[in-house]
Amino acid sequence: MYDTFIFRPLYNGLVGIIDLIPGIDIGIAVIIFTIIVKFILYPLSKSSLLTQVKMKEIEPEVNKIKAQYASDRQTQTLKIMELYRSRSIRPFAGILLVLIQLPILIALISVFYKIIPEVNPEYLYSFVSVPVVRPEFLGFIDLTTKSLILSIITAVIQYLQLHYSIALQKTAHQAAAPGDFSSQLASSMQHQMKYMLPIFAFITTYWIIPAQFPQAAAIIAIYWSVSTLFTLAQELYVKKKYLSQKQSVVSS
């Protein structure tokens, strides 16, 4: 099932892009391919992002419920779930996105690993031709091995995405009580993650992945960078659009 419905469609999709666009290198093909995959998953991502914004907005109310029913966990949970229902919030929307993306991510690693240095015809559909794979990204970055440049770019883009994501969350949560302990703890964790995740991204793409999948390391760095940029663009679009719509409703 995994091979039929996940791996082979992804493999043929990437190979198809290389075949359809003459002279394209594998790096550019991965960028196009990543954008297509992210657009397909956009409806789920949008739902997850809206859920995050709404949950941030009602966080002060959730904290009041937790304080009011601190000694009665069952009532506390019921009251919080009632609050979610009254605001049309599905708190587990993000879990569905993760469950869907995880097998796709695993398949993509296999796709990237098995497409360099050449395409394997046994994975192709009958209507997909075997193209020549150009492993030099932009004519000078060798994608058959790890790349310091691409790993640094991945880390920088990861930092920018977290920086703007946290800033947007603060904008959507201006009503939170500044002295609230849980808010302070969450803010502290976000600040730490803003620096830890870029470091993790660099270590992963430059040391961890090359140790297991040396031929896929540079391509995965490209995928990670483009995917993160797309996520940032989604957050900027979805959250700002939601906030502007809310402000227009309030003003009217």
Helices and strands as residue ranges (DSSP letters): H 2-2, I 3-7, H 8-20, H 26-40, H 42-57, H 59-68, H 73-86, H 93-115, G 121-123, E 136-137, E 141-142, H 148-172, H 181-203, I 204-208, H 209-212, H 217-251
